[in-house]
């Protein structure tokens, strides 16, 4: 029997994660990736241009745009956002 069989989850991250802290980390990374992707798409940048502006390689931008969350830490995503001139805020909610 799988650990998720018969359980209901509020979102995909709760279902995928082994623990609540891991789910919260995935949720935060996912949101940050979505925001960075939104900026890149709004600017109309190619992956090469986005990579140059984000100070990462083009394959890293490809991973980000394809939603490969496992390849990014929160730290790395904050660095990318900062390279784009953005400020990252963290909110702790009940």
Buried (B, 14 or more C-beta within 10 A) or exposed (E): EEEEEEEEEEEEBBEEBEEEEEBBBBBBBBEBBEBBBEBBEEEEBEBEBBBBBBEBEBEBBEBBBEEEBEEBEEEBBBBBBEBBEBEBEEEEEE
